[in-house]
Amino acid sequence: MYAHFDQETGDTQSLDVHLFNVAQSAVKAAQAVGQQDVVFLCGLYHDLGKADRKFQDKIIHHRQTHVDHSTAGAKFLLDKMGEVLQKHITEPEKIEFCESFIETVCYVISAHHGVYDIPVKENTDSLQEERIGKLFKRIVYGLEKGYYFESDVINFASKLENQLKSEKQVTLEQLILNAFDNYLSLWEKLSPQDDSEKDFYTTLVVRLYLSILKNADILDTINAYTNVIESMSSKKYEELSAHYVEAIEKAYNNYQNPTTEINKIRTSIANEAKKRGSQDSSGIYRLDLPTGAGKTNLSMRYGFHQMNEQSKVRFIYIAPYLSVLEQNAAEVKGIVGTEGVLEHHSNVVNPENDEALDGDEKETAYNDYLVDTWDSPIILSTMVQLFQTFFKVRSGNIRRFANLINSTLILDEIQSLPLEVTSLFNLTMNFLSKVMNVNVVLCTATQPVYDSVGIDHRIQYGGQEKEPADIVHLDKTQRQAFERTEVHKFNEDNAVAKVEDIADEVIAHEDESILVILNTKAAVKSLYDLVKVQDSRECYHLSTNMCAKHRMDIIKKIREDMSYQEPIICISTQLIEAGVDLDFDRVIRSYAGIDSIVQASGRCNREGRRERGIVQLVGVDNNQENVSYLKSVKDKKEITEQITAELSSPMKIGQLNDEFFERYFSNSKEDDLNYPLGKDEPTVYDLLSTNEMNNVKQVALKQSFKEAGIKMDLIQDNSKGVIVYYDADEDCGPMIEELIDEIEAFQTTYDMNDLEKIKYLLDQLQPYTINMRVTDERQNALMNYMGGEVLILQQDLYDDEIGMVDSMNEFIL
């Protein structure tokens, strides 16, 4: 019985070897969370269907034939697990978990090559099929015709069971009972407050098991004939972990004897972060500090001590925007170097659809390998990538989920999360901290109140050992030391202003460095075009139409100008307002949420060189800054306008934060927090929990996993990562040409060395990517490779001043 057969070389891997390899590899990943027996069971039976003669014929003679080999293992275990649990489980509090355990294991096995929905949406004459769902439909009806389940699969399963007993000294019955004990221990750590939360947590349990199984399966598929990929050794992890602590402590040694009041406060909170990092158990914590308090270094100090003294295997830093990631990634690498550090943001590799790839073929397994799976000690990524890891159904997204186990997860500028993901976020954080031993740290100067009474599904702050939620604490006097700005209204009577009025205000303050932050790229471009021709100061444009490297270069130029005390102008979207270490004399901010205004204020008088910097809030004419299609921005802007309407300048804007978030959540309907999809449609939270709008009644699993994964996007722009020719005469252009050559070579030979070169070049080109909506007219100007997985924008549609041009004709005109 073969699991894999290479027609080119004649190399083979036997089915029993593959099954035991996958089972053992899965155990290594699951031991840290006490789920080793469940994933061993899943791994041992995931490819049981390959014992069917139809599959053996396919793999040797008829490669293009489709044979369902994923359902047989679920069908076999469905009966076995039912018999064993019915025989041994008698306690009522345990019996209630039997059904969900059996269905979870069966689903994970049957879905390991493609996530599917439980509800049956296609036409069926049987109401029974609709009520039992697709899992049981596949198991009960899927292998009836043309398969040799009894003669081939059952016969092989009997041999496998004997092999299990001889090699592992455990019977299948005992393995099932051990796996059920794992499952019960997992649920003992959770405290769902209603059925919907219990079902949502079940979704995450399924994803955890599926992630571990897929990682083990794909790794063994690639390594079927020779060890191509090997994980980093535990010794190397320990060496790097020790190096990271040594590096961050060396950085803090420069601040041992502070002289100013503000540096004394910084030193005090840094020491507290070190102490808590050494001691904190897994939990959900807050790093609630004003801008300028050094949150990036604090989070590193906390997280690296977690790695060394609390045995965390990963430090994962997540930023809301690429601009924040770019700066802070450079800061992290500047302290610890690049070894063991993975920076992952735009999806340069774009599978054409949201279905998982079939990792049984060598070519598709190699494609899966191209997708970064977050197996490095330090991960630097974005909130978009994190939410894809939580919910999307592509193979790489699912595989990353298991690599969150036993990590410290730093979520920077957490206030940037959209309102609609609140329930999904809160419960996922609870699951990570309680089940997957993740230490979650929410960093921001403007903490959302995620345990607000206005929220139905609340976050559970604090550590497993009852540690307080706040890692550090500043009293009122200490907080005042960080206050360096005054917030004024642009028009005291709350009248709206035109872009031309803002341009006049900028030009009037000719001796100052001024930052203007507007809510839309169109408004930014309009103001930039006005100011740059009327003002002698250097004027810079920043937006997400520019690739990461381009934006980094602009920010570097701004810093250089500021170091020479040259007054400059920067006109930007909100990408600059959080985490970008720049210091302007004056900031003009279009009305937005209180959280955004506080963050923007952090770019003004940052170093305290003036007694007070001036921040001006301006309401921009909606014809010039239309935010109606940006619901989150629009809703937050309206609440801020309501709160500040009767206030006079200067305003204590930071003190309004809790009121703003309480009103923000309380003003929202329940479905607004559950990721609504439209009128008369279930929310994503519904799809991943009770799913009551679908007619599944008689089973434990009811979720629409695939539909929810396809429809859930943190940024709902339906975009793909696109490589651009920025500064093409330098590194970028030659790398793109080399990438094209390597892809063409790989598609001819499928040689692993070519694949390694492609992966390396894609990593190097990540800073030269932008996200383009699939409906964008410039899609016609894309060169696509590897079946549309790698996209490159034609060179004349990228401008080295403003980035991707607004239309197909703009660059020519």
KOLNU-162152 format. One line per field, with one value per residue (C-alpha): residue number from 1; residue in one letter; x, y, z. Coordinates in pm, whole numbers, plus 50000, padded with zeros to 5 digits. Layout:
N
fipa = c(NUM  ...)
fivex = c(A  ...)
u = c(X  ...)
v = c(Y  ...)
w = c(Z  ...)
//
This chain:
813
fipa = c(1  2  3  4  5  6  7  8  9  10  11  12  13  14  15  16  17  18  19  20  21  22  23  24  25  26  27  28  29  30  31  32  33  34  35  36  37  38  39  40  41  42  43  44  45  46  47  48  49  50  51  52  53  54  55  56  57  58  59  60  61  62  63  64  65  66  67  68  69  70  71  72  73  74  75  76  77  78  79  80  81  82  83  84  85  86  87  88  89  90  91  92  93  94  95  96  97  98  99  100  101  102  103  104  105  106  107  108  109  110  111  112  113  114  115  116  117  118  119  120  121  122  123  124  125  126  127  128  129  130  131  132  133  134  135  136  137  138  139  140  141  142  143  144  145  146  147  148  149  150  151  152  153  154  155  156  157  158  159  160  161  162  163  164  165  166  167  168  169  170  171  172  173  174  175  176  177  178  179  180  181  182  183  184  185  186  187  188  189  190  191  192  193  194  195  196  197  198  199  200  201  202  203  204  205  206  207  208  209  210  211  212  213  214  215  216  217  218  219  220  221  222  223  224  225  226  227  228  229  230  231  232  233  234  235  236  237  238  239  240  241  242  243  244  245  246  247  248  249  250  251  252  253  254  255  256  257  258  259  260  261  262  263  264  265  266  267  268  269  270  271  272  273  274  275  276  277  278  279  280  281  282  283  284  285  286  287  288  289  290  291  292  293  294  295  296  297  298  299  300  301  302  303  304  305  306  307  308  309  310  311  312  313  314  315  316  317  318  319  320  321  322  323  324  325  326  327  328  329  330  331  332  333  334  335  336  337  338  339  340  341  342  343  344  345  346  347  348  349  350  351  352  353  354  355  356  357  358  359  360  361  362  363  364  365  366  367  368  369  370  371  372  373  374  375  376  377  378  379  380  381  382  383  384  385  386  387  388  389  390  391  392  393  394  395  396  397  398  399  400  401  402  403  404  405  406  407  408  409  410  411  412  413  414  415  416  417  418  419  420  421  422  423  424  425  426  427  428  429  430  431  432  433  434  435  436  437  438  439  440  441  442  443  444  445  446  447  448  449  450  451  452  453  454  455  456  457  458  459  460  461  462  463  464  465  466  467  468  469  470  471  472  473  474  475  476  477  478  479  480  481  482  483  484  485  486  487  488  489  490  491  492  493  494  495  496  497  498  499  500  501  502  503  504  505  506  507  508  509  510  511  512  513  514  515  516  517  518  519  520  521  522  523  524  525  526  527  528  529  530  531  532  533  534  535  536  537  538  539  540  541  542  543  544  545  546  547  548  549  550  551  552  553  554  555  556  557  558  559  560  561  562  563  564  565  566  567  568  569  570  571  572  573  574  575  576  577  578  579  580  581  582  583  584  585  586  587  588  589  590  591  592  593  594  595  596  597  598  599  600  601  602  603  604  605  606  607  608  609  610  611  612  613  614  615  616  617  618  619  620  621  622  623  624  625  626  627  628  629  630  631  632  633  634  635  636  637  638  639  640  641  642  643  644  645  646  647  648  649  650  651  652  653  654  655  656  657  658  659  660  661  662  663  664  665  666  667  668  669  670  671  672  673  674  675  676  677  678  679  680  681  682  683  684  685  686  687  688  689  690  691  692  693  694  695  696  697  698  699  700  701  702  703  704  705  706  707  708  709  710  711  712  713  714  715  716  717  718  719  720  721  722  723  724  725  726  727  728  729  730  731  732  733  734  735  736  737  738  739  740  741  742  743  744  745  746  747  748  749  750  751  752  753  754  755  756  757  758  759  760  761  762  763  764  765  766  767  768  769  770  771  772  773  774  775  776  777  778  779  780  781  782  783  784  785  786  787  788  789  790  791  792  793  794  795  796  797  798  799  800  801  802  803  804  805  806  807  808  809  810  811  812  813)
fivex = c(M  Y  A  H  F  D  Q  E  T  G  D  T  Q  S  L  D  V  H  L  F  N  V  A  Q  S  A  V  K  A  A  Q  A  V  G  Q  Q  D  V  V  F  L  C  G  L  Y  H  D  L  G  K  A  D  R  K  F  Q  D  K  I  I  H  H  R  Q  T  H  V  D  H  S  T  A  G  A  K  F  L  L  D  K  M  G  E  V  L  Q  K  H  I  T  E  P  E  K  I  E  F  C  E  S  F  I  E  T  V  C  Y  V  I  S  A  H  H  G  V  Y  D  I  P  V  K  E  N  T  D  S  L  Q  E  E  R  I  G  K  L  F  K  R  I  V  Y  G  L  E  K  G  Y  Y  F  E  S  D  V  I  N  F  A  S  K  L  E  N  Q  L  K  S  E  K  Q  V  T  L  E  Q  L  I  L  N  A  F  D  N  Y  L  S  L  W  E  K  L  S  P  Q  D  D  S  E  K  D  F  Y  T  T  L  V  V  R  L  Y  L  S  I  L  K  N  A  D  I  L  D  T  I  N  A  Y  T  N  V  I  E  S  M  S  S  K  K  Y  E  E  L  S  A  H  Y  V  E  A  I  E  K  A  Y  N  N  Y  Q  N  P  T  T  E  I  N  K  I  R  T  S  I  A  N  E  A  K  K  R  G  S  Q  D  S  S  G  I  Y  R  L  D  L  P  T  G  A  G  K  T  N  L  S  M  R  Y  G  F  H  Q  M  N  E  Q  S  K  V  R  F  I  Y  I  A  P  Y  L  S  V  L  E  Q  N  A  A  E  V  K  G  I  V  G  T  E  G  V  L  E  H  H  S  N  V  V  N  P  E  N  D  E  A  L  D  G  D  E  K  E  T  A  Y  N  D  Y  L  V  D  T  W  D  S  P  I  I  L  S  T  M  V  Q  L  F  Q  T  F  F  K  V  R  S  G  N  I  R  R  F  A  N  L  I  N  S  T  L  I  L  D  E  I  Q  S  L  P  L  E  V  T  S  L  F  N  L  T  M  N  F  L  S  K  V  M  N  V  N  V  V  L  C  T  A  T  Q  P  V  Y  D  S  V  G  I  D  H  R  I  Q  Y  G  G  Q  E  K  E  P  A  D  I  V  H  L  D  K  T  Q  R  Q  A  F  E  R  T  E  V  H  K  F  N  E  D  N  A  V  A  K  V  E  D  I  A  D  E  V  I  A  H  E  D  E  S  I  L  V  I  L  N  T  K  A  A  V  K  S  L  Y  D  L  V  K  V  Q  D  S  R  E  C  Y  H  L  S  T  N  M  C  A  K  H  R  M  D  I  I  K  K  I  R  E  D  M  S  Y  Q  E  P  I  I  C  I  S  T  Q  L  I  E  A  G  V  D  L  D  F  D  R  V  I  R  S  Y  A  G  I  D  S  I  V  Q  A  S  G  R  C  N  R  E  G  R  R  E  R  G  I  V  Q  L  V  G  V  D  N  N  Q  E  N  V  S  Y  L  K  S  V  K  D  K  K  E  I  T  E  Q  I  T  A  E  L  S  S  P  M  K  I  G  Q  L  N  D  E  F  F  E  R  Y  F  S  N  S  K  E  D  D  L  N  Y  P  L  G  K  D  E  P  T  V  Y  D  L  L  S  T  N  E  M  N  N  V  K  Q  V  A  L  K  Q  S  F  K  E  A  G  I  K  M  D  L  I  Q  D  N  S  K  G  V  I  V  Y  Y  D  A  D  E  D  C  G  P  M  I  E  E  L  I  D  E  I  E  A  F  Q  T  T  Y  D  M  N  D  L  E  K  I  K  Y  L  L  D  Q  L  Q  P  Y  T  I  N  M  R  V  T  D  E  R  Q  N  A  L  M  N  Y  M  G  G  E  V  L  I  L  Q  Q  D  L  Y  D  D  E  I  G  M  V  D  S  M  N  E  F  I  L)
u = c(50000  50150  50083  50307  50455  50689  50634  50953  51190  50992  51039  50763  50642  50427  50093  50162  50491  50316  50034  50268  50502  50213  50071  50407  50480  50137  50206  50516  50311  50021  50201  50233  49853  49777  49608  49863  49631  49358  49598  49772  49432  49358  49703  49693  49362  49361  49463  49297  49109  49433  49408  49119  49226  49079  49334  49621  49529  49511  49847  50031  49840  49574  49700  49418  49141  48969  48940  48797  49052  48964  48617  48709  48907  48616  48368  48581  48635  48272  48161  48471  48456  48083  48123  48412  48256  47916  48084  48308  48162  47877  47902  47636  47879  48108  47839  47732  48075  48081  47886  48093  48419  48327  48211  48514  48760  48561  48538  48911  49000  48746  48842  49220  49238  48960  48744  48372  48043  47827  47492  47386  47309  47274  46937  46843  46527  46603  46516  46723  47039  46976  46933  47238  47461  47740  47974  47729  47610  47968  48019  47681  47631  47969  48142  47851  47924  48252  48454  48591  48547  48477  48725  49015  48986  48859  49117  49401  49260  49278  49648  49705  49544  49777  50074  49957  49951  50293  50474  50305  50184  49835  49507  49280  49019  49264  49382  49022  48968  49294  49195  48855  49029  49240  48922  48754  49062  49047  48687  48762  48974  48689  48383  48132  47842  47589  47546  47674  48006  48036  47982  48224  48491  48423  48511  48848  48901  48843  49089  49353  49338  49316  49614  49831  49726  49786  50131  50232  50079  50232  50574  50579  50448  50735  50982  50831  51145  51421  51446  51408  51269  51371  51234  51466  51614  51516  51882  51888  51565  51720  52034  51833  51602  51902  52048  51723  51717  52083  52027  51727  51900  52204  51979  51830  52175  52214  51931  52043  52090  51807  51826  51502  51165  51024  51323  51290  50931  51037  51301  51050  50792  51064  51174  50814  50773  51086  50955  50612  50766  50961  50658  50329  50134  49938  49655  49526  49709  49712  50012  49827  50079  50089  50262  50634  50659  50854  50598  50796  51103  50884  50697  51027  51161  50841  50818  51183  51177  50861  51056  51337  51159  50808  50915  50733  50858  50765  50750  50483  50447  50135  50080  49758  49927  50230  50374  50377  50515  50789  50922  50894  51030  51338  51359  51335  51597  51820  51831  51834  51957  51782  51849  51526  51319  51040  50874  50549  50291  50150  50054  50292  50175  49805  49623  49343  49063  48993  48995  49277  49527  49548  49886  49907  50066  50431  50366  50085  50275  50561  50313  50195  50554  50573  50318  50492  50371  50515  50760  51037  51113  51022  50730  50661  50332  50005  49657  49526  49756  49659  49287  49352  49531  49220  48950  49052  49046  49358  49602  49874  49628  49506  49859  49976  49715  49895  50217  50051  50071  50276  50370  50368  50140  50191  49899  50009  49768  49479  49231  49260  49048  48715  48402  48251  48519  48475  48300  48529  48836  48732  48644  48947  49172  49003  49066  49429  49510  49320  49365  49676  49888  49925  50020  49824  49936  49713  49926  49795  49764  49389  49269  48929  48701  48660  48492  48233  47875  47779  47944  47772  48083  48350  48722  48849  49140  49411  49638  49562  49728  49511  49775  49630  49548  49767  50136  50242  50055  50102  49946  49797  50117  50325  50079  50093  50467  50386  50137  50305  50020  49706  49409  49219  48932  49018  48687  48561  48202  48237  48196  48330  48637  48747  49080  49170  49121  49355  49613  49592  49644  49949  50101  50035  50265  50570  50830  50679  50699  50338  50169  49820  49628  49311  49076  49091  49365  49176  49169  49540  49630  49413  49573  49922  49873  49762  50036  50342  50312  50244  50492  50871  50908  50976  50634  50587  50297  50217  49944  49895  49920  50293  50478  50640  50993  50870  50699  51003  51222  50988  50984  51364  51384  51149  51371  51680  51515  51406  51758  51876  51593  51441  51066  50877  50519  50379  50029  49921  49642  49608  49896  50133  49935  50030  50373  50570  50834  50822  50803  50608  50546  50182  49937  49612  49382  49055  48781  48797  48768  48910  49158  49288  49314  49517  49746  49788  49872  50160  50331  50327  50598  50696  51036  50899  51122  50837  50620  50312  50258  49933  49690  49398  49081  48913  48583  48644  48381  48226  48248  48627  48667  48385  48395  48047  48194  48434  48176  48413  48573  48230  48081  48381  48394  48027  48072  48377  48186  47900  48135  48334  48051  47998  48361  48586  48956  49192  49034  49161  49107  49284  49047  48756  48886  48676  48362  48424  48461  48170  47947  48094  48009  47679  47556  47612  47361  47462  47504  47731  47990  47944  48063  47730  47707  47385  47016  46847  47186  47363  47667  48011  47977  47647  47806  48084  47858  47494  47425  47051  46948  47068  46861  47102  46927  47035  47412  47671  47864  47652  47908  47960  48339  48415  48148  48259  48624  48557  48336  48546  48803  48953  48989  48697  48870  48901  49260  49565  49933  50101  50474  50560  50859  50960  51304  51332  51687  51818  51750  51383  51395  51673  51508  51175  51344  51533  51205  51038  51328  51319  50942  50971  51248  51048  50738  50948  51143  50957  51306  51322  51628  51429  51148  51389  51513  51155  51075  51389  51314  50950  51072  51313  51038  50782  50873  50794  50430  50098  49746  49520  49146  49036  48785  49055  49076  49453  49409  49439  49792  49911  50154  50065  50275  50228  49863  49797  49961  50237  50121  50343  50220  50357  50636  50479  50188  50405  50534  50832  50664  50305  50311  50055  49894  49522  49416  49542  49580  49722  50087  50066  49887)
v = c(50000  50329  50673  50844  50736  50953  50859  51034  50854  50548  50643  50526  50575  50306  50404  50274  50467  50789  50745  50683  50966  51213  51092  51124  51467  51587  51468  51688  51995  51910  51806  52164  52192  51837  51726  51470  51168  51343  51447  51107  50950  51196  51152  50773  50751  51067  50885  50550  50581  50539  50168  50149  49986  50283  50513  50269  50257  50638  50697  50453  50459  50730  51043  51268  51053  51196  50953  51056  50921  51153  51023  50658  50733  50939  50663  50399  50601  50715  50362  50276  50588  50548  50189  50268  50577  50414  50125  50325  50674  50676  51008  51255  51550  51355  51202  51549  51591  51254  51367  51680  51486  51219  51471  51695  51410  51291  51641  51710  51390  51440  51809  51784  51850  52109  52278  52248  52367  52137  52263  52098  52382  52182  52041  51723  51518  51409  51632  51390  51483  51851  51793  51573  51797  51733  51553  51267  51285  51215  50940  50769  50814  50920  50582  50364  50312  50226  50205  49894  50003  49665  49458  49705  49976  49767  49499  49754  49917  49583  49552  49912  49843  49548  49766  50032  49780  49632  49963  50192  49937  50082  49949  50155  50145  50293  50553  50668  50696  50887  51121  51180  51267  51524  51671  51695  51860  52125  52214  52235  52542  52726  52891  52965  53172  53044  52789  53028  53072  52696  52637  52915  52764  52431  52603  52696  52343  52210  52463  52374  52001  52062  52295  52045  51763  51963  52077  51720  51585  51841  51816  51437  51462  51692  51474  51147  51031  51237  51497  51825  52040  52011  52214  52425  52221  52292  52366  52636  52783  52802  52969  53232  53288  53356  53589  53789  53851  53945  54189  54368  54394  54540  54802  54891  54914  55249  55390  55279  55625  55850  56220  56368  56301  56139  55903  55805  55704  55512  55324  55240  55094  54907  54733  54642  54496  54284  54154  54069  53905  53673  53577  53607  53294  53278  53528  53848  54161  54532  54753  55081  55361  55709  55766  55813  55563  55312  55034  54849  54798  54727  54457  54302  54303  54146  53890  53783  53718  53516  53303  53241  53212  53100  52867  53052  52933  53239  53617  53732  54106  54215  54568  54709  54883  54811  55151  55058  54713  54852  55088  54849  54554  54764  54845  54477  54373  54660  54513  54135  54103  53902  53540  53362  53668  53633  53949  53854  54092  54126  53796  53785  53431  53449  53115  53173  53071  53022  52643  52452  52301  51922  51853  51493  51590  51693  52016  52134  52034  52252  52536  52495  52521  52865  52996  53113  52914  53119  52859  53108  53222  53585  53668  54026  54056  54244  54218  54121  53818  53730  53729  53521  53278  53268  53231  53199  52855  52852  52584  52823  53023  52710  52577  52897  52863  52581  52782  53027  52759  52862  53203  53562  53757  54136  54320  54678  54970  54738  55026  54999  54682  54732  54721  54431  54180  54245  53917  53710  53878  53859  53490  53395  53573  53382  53055  53134  53226  52944  52652  52729  52880  53209  53520  53800  54161  54444  54753  55105  55450  55425  55091  54971  54858  54498  54393  54670  54598  54702  54387  54046  53835  53987  53937  53776  53991  53876  53573  53209  53260  53568  53823  54174  54272  54584  54499  54845  55124  55499  55737  56071  56266  56022  56040  56418  56397  56258  56535  56751  56887  57098  56997  57280  57293  57414  57604  57679  57690  57331  57448  57219  57323  57264  57115  57463  57603  57341  57429  57796  57703  57492  57767  58029  57851  57866  57813  57493  57126  57023  56685  56664  56337  56292  55994  55908  55866  56092  56379  56329  56342  56652  56845  56730  56860  57198  57246  57121  57392  57677  57614  57616  57356  56995  56829  56453  56227  55901  55646  55274  55329  55323  54999  54940  55021  55345  55456  55363  55572  55872  55842  55818  56139  56312  56210  56338  56675  56697  56617  56927  57129  57178  57255  57011  56915  56564  56484  56131  55887  55741  55497  55748  55818  55515  55375  55597  55782  56135  56474  56761  57113  57104  56827  56884  56582  56527  56427  56056  55842  55974  55686  55808  56167  56065  55858  56147  56375  56140  56266  56624  56762  56401  56488  56772  57039  57290  57367  57257  57135  57226  56964  57095  56895  56975  56864  56824  56883  56544  56615  56619  56355  56108  55853  55714  55388  55364  55262  55232  55570  55727  55586  55682  56027  56091  55989  56214  56505  56441  56431  56741  56951  57153  57157  57457  57462  57345  57002  56722  56468  56175  56187  56114  55772  55548  55751  55726  55345  55286  55495  55332  54980  55072  55254  54940  54664  54311  54203  54503  54335  53991  54074  54131  54019  54188  54212  53876  53702  53536  53709  53546  53480  53300  53091  52982  52913  52801  52872  52865  53003  52678  52363  52142  52003  51656  51685  51869  52039  52290  52547  52690  52694  52761  53025  53218  53194  53325  53612  53724  53989  54220  54483  54429  54536  54196  54264  54069  54131  54278  54332  54679  54835  55096  55247  54990  55077  54962  54631  54588  54560  54298  54091  54087  53975  53702  53590  53555  53346  53118  53068  52970  52725  52573  52523  52313  52104  52128  52122  52196  52420  52643  52655  52761  53045  53155  53158  53357  53616  53650  53715  53980  54142  54167  54534  54605  54499  54678  54543  54583  54520  54246  54494  54752  54854  54816  54439  54444  54580  54285  54021  53691  53383  53040  53033  53382  53318  53575  53914  54198  54548  54674  54922  55239  55229  55298  55648  55702  56010  55904  55526  55342  55597  55661  55539  55367  55703  55922  55834  55898  56231)
w = c(50000  49888  50034  49777  49446  49236  48872  48763  48999  49104  49470  49704  50058  50215  50362  50713  50730  50623  50875  51168  51058  51048  51379  51555  51405  51517  51872  51894  51808  52042  52359  52484  52498  52615  52293  52178  52176  51975  51699  51702  51639  51358  51204  51215  51029  50814  50492  50564  50235  50043  50119  49871  49543  49352  49514  49460  49091  49079  49241  49012  48683  48659  48832  48709  48853  49160  49449  49786  50032  50325  50413  50482  50799  50935  50845  51016  51335  51357  51443  51650  51867  51917  52036  52272  52432  52472  52651  52886  52938  53189  53373  53245  53250  53014  52795  52676  52512  52332  52028  51966  52019  51764  51504  51557  51494  51191  51046  51091  50905  50627  50580  50588  50212  50201  50461  50390  50541  50752  50612  50287  50046  49722  49618  49798  49818  50172  50466  50674  50478  50544  50915  50966  50751  50503  50743  50796  50437  50324  50578  50532  50156  50019  49995  49886  49516  49352  49671  49841  50200  50359  50163  50134  50398  50689  50612  50617  50932  51109  51022  51128  51464  51521  51423  51669  51949  51867  51803  52057  52314  52308  52170  51948  52225  52475  52223  52172  52549  52592  52310  52470  52799  52607  52465  52806  52957  52685  52766  53137  53056  52883  53030  52754  52879  52623  52343  52078  52260  52310  51938  51845  52068  51894  51567  51713  51847  51495  51354  51614  51537  51162  51169  51354  51121  50803  50916  50989  50667  50431  50595  50555  50199  50098  50289  50163  49987  50148  50425  50238  50521  50884  51173  51386  51670  52030  52105  51837  51973  52319  52186  51999  52295  52521  52258  52237  52614  52615  52326  52481  52819  52648  52490  52830  52992  52819  53034  53380  53530  53408  53492  53353  53512  53200  53165  53529  53459  53147  53349  53621  53383  53189  53510  53586  53234  53286  53620  53479  53172  53399  53608  53416  53328  53005  52992  52833  52947  52871  52806  52853  52806  52652  52320  52373  52658  52445  52401  52133  52350  52653  52465  52352  52708  52836  52555  52548  52924  52863  52613  52859  53189  53094  52809  52534  52196  51992  52014  51769  51710  51521  51387  51242  50949  50735  50826  51195  51116  50895  51161  51453  51256  51184  51555  51653  51398  51506  51855  51799  51440  51171  51272  51355  51257  50997  50868  50695  50556  50203  50050  49756  49682  49592  49548  49300  49533  49900  49889  50053  49813  49781  49942  49817  49487  49492  49300  49527  49840  49720  49662  50021  50133  49968  50217  50535  50834  51118  51249  51337  51696  51614  51385  51274  51088  51046  51191  50846  50841  51199  51121  50811  51041  51261  50998  50632  50471  50255  50355  50474  50687  50864  50915  51084  51358  51540  51547  51785  52055  52359  52222  52343  52111  52110  51948  51888  51842  51919  51898  51519  51506  51325  51539  51347  51454  51828  51917  51694  51842  52208  52207  51997  52246  52530  52345  52268  52626  52799  52559  52353  52635  52450  52642  52474  52527  52402  52346  52293  52444  52378  52513  52384  52666  52544  52868  52837  52947  52593  52457  52476  52415  52634  52667  52989  53106  53345  53384  53460  53799  53871  53764  53713  53356  53345  53310  53427  53602  53574  53823  53720  53782  53577  53288  53289  53225  52879  52788  52527  52310  52311  52097  51928  51684  51335  51342  51691  51561  51429  51068  50795  50598  50242  50139  50013  50366  50506  50240  50343  50709  50624  50410  50681  50928  50706  50979  51120  51034  50975  50948  50796  50833  50628  50611  50239  49980  49739  49991  50067  49697  49643  49933  49832  49476  49615  49874  49686  49418  49662  49944  49932  50207  50113  50084  50120  50028  50213  50141  50091  49714  49790  49863  50199  50079  49923  50245  50450  50221  50256  50636  50631  50426  50670  50961  50780  50713  51076  51197  51007  51168  50824  50837  50617  50527  50525  50398  50480  50539  50889  50824  50989  51303  51508  51580  51341  51539  51394  51567  51406  51536  51432  51340  51154  51186  51008  51255  51337  51650  51978  51958  51621  51742  52048  51824  51579  51872  51947  51628  51762  51996  52057  52202  52417  52260  52283  52580  52386  52031  51853  51722  51516  51448  51120  50973  50600  50335  50255  49882  49919  50191  50151  50433  50376  50243  50541  50801  51097  51028  50975  51297  51511  51356  51440  51806  51840  51689  51935  52237  52136  51993  52312  52422  52365  52282  52418  52483  52713  52442  52612  52908  52672  52567  52796  52734  52361  52363  52602  52375  52064  52182  52346  52035  51831  51774  51876  51514  51447  51671  51509  51156  50976  50612  50507  50571  50635  50631  50924  51067  51048  51422  51352  51077  51314  51613  51635  51265  51333  50993  50834  50870  51069  51375  51482  51515  51723  51443  51250  51137  50790  50816  50451  50389  50698  50597  50248  50365  50666  50573  50834  50563  50331  50011  49844  49750  49642  49697  49390  49331  49193  49019  49277  49222  48947  48842  49178  49357  49272  48891  48871  49146  48960  48639  48828  48991  48652  48523  48830  48805  48440  48530  48816  48603  48370  48620  48955  49103  49477  49429  49194  49449  49722  49500  49429  49800  49874  49602  49714  50069  49938  49730  50011  50076  49710  49726  49748  49795  49491  49491  49254  49103  49034  48666  48692  48721  48342  48383  48594  48478  48642  48702  48862  48759  48896  49232  49173  49041  48912  48815  48486  48539  48395  48641  48945  49014  49248  49399  49474  49420  49209  48979  49018  48675  48364  48189  48467  48420  48044  48094)
//
